[in-house]
Every structure is written in structure tokens, then in C-alpha cells.
């Protein structure tokens, strides 16, 4: 029977020096021990959506209980707000509309439907 401490680490992997903890695994875990989500609800980089912009998104989605297709959202946004949605989210540092909408998990549900994407108002 072999003692685990005498076991050689796999090729390419260095063993932590005695008394030092092993480096964390690539799969991050939350404080409660559950694995972290692979797609964060808030985008990386600490981008936050201002409250007034959140309110506009919430109002637009509330008027469309069945949700809005990804292709229709920019047009509906412009009709309701008079500005380009892409200009709004890019100045906050978001590259894609879905990244922006995923940063609003408290007001929006992003649903993949085949090749299409739909943005639905979050139900209470």
C-alpha cells in the first residue's frame, strides 16, 4: 500500500511546497462549496448598468409579456427611447447585446430558441 504523500505528481504538474496549500483548481467554487456558474449573470470586468437604463429595459419588456426577439429589440428600443440600444450598451463596455441583457438578471430572462434569442421580462 503506497502512501499518497510519496506519490509523484502527474507530468507537468508541480507539487506545492510542504506547509503551503495547493493552488485552487481551475473550477472555482462559491463559499458554500457549489461550483461557480460558467456564464456569470454579471459580466466580468465589473460593468454595471445604471438604474435609469435598467428602468427603460424593464419598461420595454413589461410592454411585451411574450418577450422580444433579439432581432426586434434594437428597433423597439429606438421607438420607445429615441436612441440606439447599441450606443447605450457599448458606452458601458458591453460588446454584445446579449452580454448587456445578461447583466440584468433581476429584470430580464435571456432564452435561446433554436437559432434565435428572446428577451423576456422576469416574473416576480
HUCOR-V779622 format. One record per pair of residues at least 4 apart in sequence whose ideal C-beta (glycine too) atoms are under 8 Angstrom apart, sorted by the first residue. I is the first residue (numbers start at 1). GAP is how many residues later the second one is. Records with the same first field share a line. If there is no record, write none. Layout:
I=GAP / GAP
//
This chain:
2=4 / 5
3=4
9=4 / 5 / 6
16=4 / 5 / 6 / 7
24=4
27=8 / 9
28=7 / 8
29=4 / 5 / 6 / 7
30=4 / 5 / 6
36=4
37=4
39=63
40=4
41=61 / 62 / 64
42=5 / 6 / 61 / 63
43=4 / 51 / 56 / 59 / 60
45=48
47=45 / 46 / 47 / 56
48=44 / 55
49=4 / 5 / 8 / 43 / 51 / 54 / 55
50=4 / 42
51=4
52=4
53=4 / 35 / 39
54=4 / 50 / 53
55=4
56=4 / 21 / 24 / 25
57=4 / 44 / 47 / 50 / 51
58=4 / 49 / 63
59=4 / 21
60=4 / 8 / 13 / 16 / 17 / 20 / 21
61=6 / 7 / 46 / 47 / 58 / 59 / 60
62=59
63=17
64=4 / 12 / 57
65=56
66=54
67=42 / 44 / 51 / 52 / 53 / 54
68=4 / 5 / 8 / 50 / 51
69=4 / 47 / 48 / 49
70=27 / 28 / 46 / 47 / 48 / 49
71=45
72=4
73=4 / 12 / 24 / 46
74=4 / 10 / 11 / 12 / 23
75=4
76=4
77=4 / 6 / 7 / 8 / 11
78=4 / 5 / 6 / 7
81=4
83=4 / 5
84=4
85=4 / 12
86=4 / 11
87=4
88=4
89=5 / 8 / 10 / 11
90=4 / 5
92=8
94=5 / 6 / 9
95=4
96=4
97=4
98=4 / 12 / 19
99=4
100=4
101=7 / 9 / 18
102=6 / 8
104=4
105=17
106=16
107=14 / 15
108=11 / 12 / 13 / 14
109=10 / 11 / 12 / 13
110=7 / 8 / 9 / 10
111=6 / 7 / 8 / 9
112=4 / 5
113=4 / 5
//
